[in-house]
């Protein structure tokens, strides 16, 4: 019989408001704590491994401080062809990313990691998105409206960024926002917990 998650302390190792919003939508009370982990940009190797390693590192950075909590962490990478597009950091880089993505399909790879009372679990989720063709005026308008400089791929799907796409192929409605809820619930269940009690 799964144990009620409400009886546990849940820590989200993230400063992303949209990830916290997803946990709230799922009825999971939680604390938001900034992970003490320095993300390294993807350099070489497997994109999937890198996303999982970054998520695992964020969760591990808080494990000692919260030994009895359920710690949840995620990391997401945007892949276009064989290039990884990270968080742009400024509007010029964001514009360049959107110019590359427009009219094309790309992939979002999300690593999701949990630690619960010494048990560790890390999984992977993917989504495929096709961005509609955009002209420079539309890109400039979007950048001014959403300022997505800290968003992987330079768009925020939970905001005006949704209007940039013609197709989204994902197993989970939250795969694109960086905290896949179906996978999250599956992992929580695998730890013997439930949010439905």
C-alpha positions in Angstrom: 0.0 0.0 0.0 1.6 3.3 -1.0 2.2 5.9 1.7 0.7 9.3 1.4 3.1 11.8 0.0 1.5 14.6 2.1 3.2 13.0 5.2 6.6 13.5 3.7 8.8 16.5 3.3 9.3 17.3 -0.4 12.1 19.5 -1.7 12.3 20.8 -5.2 15.9 21.4 -6.2 15.1 24.1 -8.6 14.5 27.8 -8.8 12.2 27.5 -11.9 8.7 28.7 -10.9 7.1 26.6 -13.6 8.4 23.4 -12.0 7.0 24.4 -8.7 3.7 25.2 -10.3 3.5 21.6 -11.7 4.1 20.1 -8.3 1.4 22.4 -6.9 -1.0 21.3 -9.7 -0.4 17.7 -8.7 -1.3 18.5 -5.1 2.3 18.0 -3.8 3.2 20.4 -1.0 6.9 21.2 -1.3 9.8 23.6 -0.5 11.8 25.2 -3.2 15.5 25.2 -2.5 18.2 26.4 -4.8 20.6 23.5 -5.5 24.2 24.0 -4.6 25.4 22.6 -7.9 27.2 24.2 -10.8 25.7 23.1 -14.1 28.3 22.3 -16.7 27.4 23.1 -20.4 27.2 20.1 -22.6 30.5 19.5 -24.3 30.7 16.0 -25.8 29.2 12.5 -25.3 25.6 11.6 -24.8 23.0 14.3 -24.4 20.8 11.9 -22.5 23.6 11.0 -20.0 24.4 14.7 -19.5 20.8 15.7 -18.7 20.6 12.8 -16.2 23.9 13.7 -14.7 22.9 17.3 -14.2 19.6 16.4 -12.6 21.3 13.9 -10.4 23.9 16.5 -9.3 21.2 19.0 -8.4 19.4 16.4 -6.2 22.6 15.1 -4.6 23.7 18.7 -3.7 20.8 18.8 -1.2 20.8 15.2 0.0 22.9 15.8 3.1 20.8 18.7 4.3 17.5 16.8 3.8 18.2 13.2 4.5 14.6 12.2 5.1 13.0 14.3 2.4 11.9 13.4 -1.1 14.2 15.5 -3.3 13.2 16.2 -6.9 15.5 17.7 -9.5 15.4 18.0 -13.3 17.6 19.3 -16.1 16.6 19.9 -19.7 18.6 20.2 -23.0 17.4 21.4 -26.4 18.8 19.4 -29.3 18.7 20.7 -32.9 20.3 18.3 -35.3 23.5 17.5 -33.4 23.8 20.8 -31.5 22.7 21.4 -28.0 21.1 24.8 -27.4 21.4 25.8 -23.7 19.9 28.7 -21.8 20.8 31.7 -24.0 21.6 34.1 -21.2 21.0 37.2 -23.3 18.6 38.4 -26.0 21.1 38.3 -28.8 21.8 34.6 -28.2 18.1 34.0 -27.7 17.3 35.6 -31.1 20.0 33.4 -32.8 18.5 30.3 -31.3 15.0 31.1 -32.4 16.3 31.9 -35.9 17.8 28.4 -36.0 14.8 26.7 -34.5 12.1 28.4 -36.6 10.5 26.2 -39.3 12.2 23.1 -37.9 11.8 20.2 -35.5 14.0 19.8 -32.4 14.1 17.6 -29.4 13.9 18.3 -25.7 15.7 15.8 -23.4 14.8 16.0 -19.7 16.6 14.2 -16.9 14.5 13.7 -13.8 16.2 12.6 -10.5 14.8 11.8 -7.1 16.4 10.9 -3.8 14.3 9.5 -1.0 15.7 8.2 2.3 18.9 6.9 0.6 17.2 5.6 -2.5 18.2 7.2 -5.8 16.3 7.1 -9.1 17.0 9.0 -12.3 15.0 8.7 -15.5 14.8 10.3 -18.9 12.0 11.9 -20.9 11.9 13.3 -24.5 9.7 15.5 -26.5 9.7 16.6 -30.1 8.6 20.0 -31.2 8.2 21.6 -34.5 8.4 25.4 -34.5 6.5 27.3 -37.2 8.3 29.6 -39.6 8.8 33.0 -38.0 10.0 36.3 -39.4 12.3 38.6 -37.7 9.5 40.9 -36.5 7.7 38.0 -34.8 10.9 36.8 -33.2 11.6 40.3 -31.8 8.1 40.7 -30.6 8.2 37.3 -28.8 11.6 38.0 -27.2 10.3 41.3 -25.8 7.1 39.8 -24.5 8.6 36.7 -22.8 12.3 37.5 -22.2 13.2 33.8 -22.4 16.9 34.2 -21.7 17.0 31.6 -19.0 14.9 29.0 -20.9 16.4 26.1 -22.7 15.9 26.8 -26.5 14.9 30.5 -25.9 11.2 29.9 -25.5 8.7 29.5 -22.6 6.0 27.1 -23.6 4.0 27.9 -20.4 3.6 31.4 -21.7 3.4 33.1 -25.1 6.0 30.6 -26.4 3.2 28.1 -27.0 2.2 30.2 -30.1 5.6 29.4 -31.7 4.8 25.8 -32.5 2.8 23.8 -35.1 3.3 20.4 -33.4 4.3 19.0 -30.1 4.9 15.3 -29.7 5.3 14.4 -26.1 4.1 11.6 -23.8 3.4 14.1 -21.1 1.9 17.6 -21.2 4.6 18.9 -18.9 7.6 17.4 -20.8 8.2 20.7 -22.5 8.2 22.7 -19.3 11.0 20.6 -17.9 9.2 18.5 -15.2 7.4 15.6 -16.9 4.5 15.0 -14.5 3.5 11.5 -15.7 7.1 10.3 -15.3 7.3 12.1 -11.9 4.2 10.3 -10.6 5.5 7.0 -11.9 8.8 7.5 -10.1 7.0 8.6 -6.9 4.9 5.5 -7.1 8.1 3.4 -7.5 9.3 4.8 -4.2 6.1 3.5 -2.5 4.4 7.0 -2.3 1.3 8.5 -3.7 -0.1 12.0 -4.1 -3.6 10.7 -4.1 -4.0 10.0 -0.4 
